[in-house]
């Protein structure tokens, strides 16, 4: 039987740090949260303003004034709010990104997109790559590519003004503001010019499947970033027809895919004079990334 948040965690100002950590972990485990031990440690450290080393160094130090915040963090996690949303940031590819309710929580599977894009670049890291990120959200993809390609310039597009503000803030925090621009708009409508690398993690969940998602996603990720229409392909249908005119010669497109969508997205690409050149699997072995290039022009 799942415990209520208000009866699951009993900590006070005199509770030692390590005892509080164990109390949070027990409550999370009772709530069937798989990452109970890790979540307890991360939330406790965030509430105390310390790192893991500080927790190890002073396990018997009482919580003091942070006890109320520890309890509040625990209650939020027991309501299945993701840890990253509670603490306000998510680590991705070795960098820290501010997030809020307007942006997706960056997933480890999206790092597969970064790996695929960098493999396309190969050893040519010093070239002045032009990057486009459609549906930029927190800026995790755009910022990571800019960090890995130090002479590149990138543009991120998002419909949400709040998401655009978060992405701009992350660009600035990572020292990338001079090499990145954020455009608030609907996909490709306001774009001109050509890009060597176009990346996108668009909304791809079929509308009817959203209620069955886990509560951390269903209740806390923005619907705008999840809902891909009746079949999950609405965003691809909007984006793909414009890409041939935005892709530089020799450039590549990298899309994140939903489960079972490879064939449909491949068909949309072929209909827009683009050809899929590779599919990448995610950490669980699912087809997650599709890479595409412009189709070769027919010889006269």
N, C-alpha and C positions, 0 to 999 in steps of 0.2 A: 504494500500500500504506500503510495507516494505521500511524503510529508508536506505540510504546508510550509511556505517560506518562513512564516513568523514563529513556527515551532521547531524548525529544523536546525537553526543556528543560534546558539546561545553563547555570545561573547560579550565581555565587558571590558572596562578600561584596565582591570587588573589581570586579564587573561594573557598568559604568555603567548608570544608570537607563534611558536611551533604548535602549541595546543590549539590555537585558533586555526592554523593551517589544517590540522587533522580534523577539526570539527567541520570546516567547510568541505573537505574532501569526503567525509562520511555523508554529509547532507547531499552533496552532488551525486555520489554513488547511489544513494537511496532514491534519487530522482531519475536514475537510469541515464545519467550523463556520462558518456564513455570516457571523456578526458577529465574525469573528476580530480585526480591528483594534480595534473598540470594546471587546470583552471583555478584550483584553490591557491596554488603557489603564485600564479600570475596576478590574481586579483588581490591577494594579501599584500604582495610587494607594491602594487600600484596604489593601494589605499594608504600604505605606510610611506610611500615615496622612497623606497629602497630597491636595490637589485637583489638577485638571488644570493649573492655573496653576503650581503648584509643580513639576510634571513638566517643563513648558516652560521654567521659569526655571532649573532646575538639571539639564539632561539628562545631564551628564557626572559627576554626583555618584555615587559607588559605592553599591551596595545596603546594604552593611554588614550589621548583624545581621538585617535584614529578608529576606536572601536565602533563608533556609530557608522562610519563610512564603510568599514569592513562588513558590518551587518547589512547595510544597504546594497553593497555590491553583491553579496551572497543572495539576497532576495531577488535581485534583478536576474542573476544567472539561473536561479531556480524557476523563474518565469520564462526561461529558455532564450533570454537575450544573449547574443554572442558576446564572448569576452572582449573582442576587439571593439564592439560598440560601447561596452561599459567603460573601457579605458580610453576610448576615443582615437585609437590608432591601430594599424596593422603593419607588421613587418613583412616585406615582400622583396625577394631577391637581394637581401642584405641591407635594405633601406627601410626607413620608417615613414609610413604615410598616414596623415590625418584622414579620418573618415567621419561621416555623419550619416543621418538617416536618408540623405539624398543620393548616396553612392553605394554601389556594390561593395561588399566585403571582399577584398582581393583573395582569390583562391590559389592554393598551390598548383592546381591543374593549369592555371593560366600561365605559369612559368614555362609550360610546354610551348606556348606560343613564342615566348622570348627566345627559347632555345632554337626553335625552328627558324626564326628570323635571323638570329646571329649565325646560324649555320649557313644560311644563304649568303650573308655578308662574307663569310669565310675569314681570311686573314686581312681583309682590306678595311681595318678598323679606322684608319686615318682619313678615309675619303669623306667628303662633305655630303653625306647622305641626307636626303630630304624625306622626312617621315610624316605620315598622316595617321592619326588615331581617331577612328570614328566611334563615338560613344565613349568619350575619354573618362568619365566618372571621376574617380579619385586621382587619375593621372598615373596610376601604377605602371601601365604598359608604356606610355609615352616617356615618362621620366626614366624608367629602366633602360629603354633603348637609347635615350640621350646620354645617360651615364656610360653605357657600354661603347658608344660611338662618339668620341669626344669632339669631333668636328661637325657633327650633324646638327640639323635644325628641324624642329618638329612642330606640327600643328595638331591640336586636339579639338574635337567638336563634340558638343553635348547640347541637348535640348533644355536641360535643367539649369537655370541660372545659379542655383545653389551648388550644384555639382561643378559648374565652371569655376565658381569662387574657390571651392576646395582644391580643384586641380591647379589653379593659379597659385594658391598658397603652398602646395606641395612643390611646385616648380621652384618657387622662391626659397623655400626652406632647404632644398637640396642644391641650391646654387645654380639652377638651370634656367632662371627667368630670361636671361639674355638669349637663350637658344630655343625658347619655346613660346608659342602663342596659343591662346585658348579662344575659340570662336563659339559663341552661344547661338545655336541654330539647329535646323533639322537636317541631319546627315550631310549631303554634299551640295545642297542648293546654293550656298554662298561661297563655294570654293572655286579658285582658278589656279592654273599652273599644273605642273606635273610633279609626281612624288615617286621616289625610288622604292619606298617601302610603305605599304598601306596595311595597317593592322586594325582589327576590330573584334571585340567581344560583344556582339549585339544581343538584345533580348531574344531568347530562342526557346522559351518554355511555352508549350501550347496552353492557351487560356484555360482550358478545362482541367489541366493537370496541376495548376498552381495550388488548389486546396489540398492536394495530397502531398505537397512538399513538406519537409521537416520544418518544425516551428521556427528554428533559427533563420531559415531562408524565407518561409512563407510570411512570417509575422514581422520581420525586421529588414529584409532587403527591399529596396524601393520597387514598387510594381512596374514603374516605367522601365526599369532595367531588366525585368524578368519576362514580361508578357510579350510573347512573340506572335500573338494573334491566334486564330482558330487552330492552325496547324504548326505554329512555332516558326514559320518561315517568313512572316510579314516583313521583318526588317531586311532580310536578305533580298527580298523582291524589290524593296525601295532602294537599297544601296547598290546592288550589283550592276544594274544597267548604266550607271554613271561612271563606273570605275575605269573602263577602257580609255576614256578621255582624260582621266586623272593620273594614269600610270605612265611613268617615264619609260623609254625604251630600255629593256633589260630589267625592269622593276618587278617586284613580286608583291602579291597580296597574301595576307595571312589572316584567316578567319578562325575564330573558335566556333565549335559546333556543339549542338545538342545531340543526345543519344539517337542514333538511327537516322541522322540527317545528311550524311555524306552524299548519298546518291542524289537527293533532291537539290542540294546546293551545287553539286557538280553539274547538274543539268542547267541550273540558272546561270552558272558561269559560262558554259558552252553557248548558251543563247545570247550572251553579251560579248562574244568574240574573245573569251578568256578560256584558258585551258588549265585544269587542275594538273599540277606536276608532282604533288606529294601529299600524303596523309600521315599525320603523326598520332601516336597513341598517348593517352594520358597515363598517370601513375597506376590507374586501375586496369589498363589495357583496353580502354575504349577509344574509338576514333574521335579525336578531340580537336585537331587542327587540320585545316585543308589549306595548302599553298597553291597559288595559281599565278600564271603569267599570261601575257597577251599571246594570242594564237599567232603563229608565223604567217606573214602575208604571202598570199599565193604569188608565185613568179609569173610574169607576163609571158 
